[in-house]
Amino acid sequence: MNKPGRTLALTGAWFQLGPLFGLFGTIIGMLGAFQTMGSEGMGKPEALADDIGVALITTAIGLCIGLIGLILMLIAIFRFKY
């Protein structure tokens, strides 16, 4: 059995869950933004900036982790023929 290829493929598969965690963080950030909007109104966009920043950062991190997982899986497929 091709041990390095299997390890890379499994690691890449786990990293493919990164976008799901990013989406979860996006939902948390947007919920906070809507709660801020509900309590303070639309007159203060700077009050929403922190919550929207959390949403964007978690999305970006999740996509980067997913991309790393895809690269690991492609290495396992094409280099190790797993």
Helices and strands as residue ranges (DSSP letters): H 3-15, H 18-40, H 45-78
